Amino acid sequence: MSFVSNYTTIIYYSGTERFIYFGCRIYSMLDKIRCIHCGSSNNYKKGYRKTMYRGKIQKYFCKDCKKFFTQDDGFYRMRNKLEIITMSIDMYVSNLSSRKMRNQLKRHFDYKISHVSILDWVRRYTLKVHKFIEKQGYNLGGRFYTDETMVNCEGRKDRFWCCLDWDNRLITGVHYSLAANPVEAQEFLKKAIAKGKPKYIQTDGQNVLSESVQENVLFK
């Protein structure tokens, strides 16, 4: 487990050299527990909230606003165990489908959960991770790899562009366009290097993208 500022890593995933961090706020003994209603730290422990899956959760009573509250540990109002949530997200990121993960939980832990709930967890904490990484900044390498694929959408041949940092497997930029032309390629490259400029960019030889990389004044 690694610590960054006041956040802790819940999941460390290294499949195919990719790294994903799921961070949530942790509280040390020096942190003051603040009321979620009024923000006051003038409170004290007052009983527990009993839950079906997460056991007992400490409750607090605020002396100022006279309301009860529980501490936000990153899984506030989540009804399922944090171990189940993080395990499901980790397996989903490791290319196990939500339905297969649901079956695994039922088979090995006798834990019933909908595959839709697993997808909701992935969406929720992916956004948290994105915001966390944006605050921490990026440590990019010097080699970017770009590629584009054709998407058949209602008879159109749309394009999906993606740029990957080859050193740490971080996606630096994506772009969706209705056509493949120099204008769209330039727009994609601007997004790809917005977080940092590489030493060079490798393409798949596609003419529009290759020419745009060579002519892009952003690298000069």
QUIPEUR-V960999 format. One record per pair of residues at least 6 apart in sequence whose ideal C-beta (glycine too) atoms are under 6 Angstrom apart, sorted by the first residue. I is the first residue (numbers start at 1). J is the second residue. D is the distance in whole Angstrom. If there is no record, write none. Layout:
BEGIN
i: {I;I}
j: {J;J}
d: {D;D}
END
This chain:
BEGIN
i: {2;7;8;9;10;10;11;11;11;13;13;15;17;18;20;22;22;23;24;25;32;33;34;35;35;35;36;37;37;38;38;40;40;42;42;43;43;45;46;46;47;48;48;49;49;50;53;53;54;57;59;59;60;61;75;85;88;88;88;89;89;89;91;92;98;98;98;99;101;102;102;105;105;138;140;140;141;141;141;142;142;143;143;144;144;144;144;145;145;145;146;146;146;147;147;148;148;149;150;151;151;158;159;159;160;161;161;162;163;163;163;164;165;172;172;173;173;175;175;177;180;182;182;185;185;185;186;189;189;201;203;203}
j: {9;23;26;21;22;86;22;86;90;20;93;94;169;169;93;125;129;132;74;74;41;60;41;43;62;69;69;65;67;64;65;62;64;63;64;60;62;60;59;61;59;56;59;57;59;56;80;81;81;70;68;70;69;68;82;121;101;118;121;121;122;125;101;122;115;118;119;115;118;113;115;111;113;195;165;196;165;167;168;198;199;166;167;163;165;198;201;164;166;202;163;201;203;162;204;159;161;160;157;158;160;178;177;180;176;175;188;174;172;173;192;171;172;192;195;191;192;188;191;184;208;208;212;208;209;212;212;212;216;213;209;210}
d: {5;4;5;5;4;5;4;5;5;5;5;5;5;4;6;5;6;5;2;6;4;6;5;6;4;6;5;5;5;6;4;6;4;5;5;5;5;6;5;4;5;4;6;5;5;6;5;5;6;5;5;6;6;6;5;5;5;5;6;6;6;6;5;5;4;4;5;5;6;6;4;4;6;5;5;4;5;3;6;5;4;4;6;6;6;4;5;5;5;5;5;6;5;6;5;5;5;5;5;4;5;5;5;5;5;4;4;5;5;5;4;6;5;5;5;4;4;4;6;4;5;6;6;5;5;4;5;6;5;5;5;5}
END
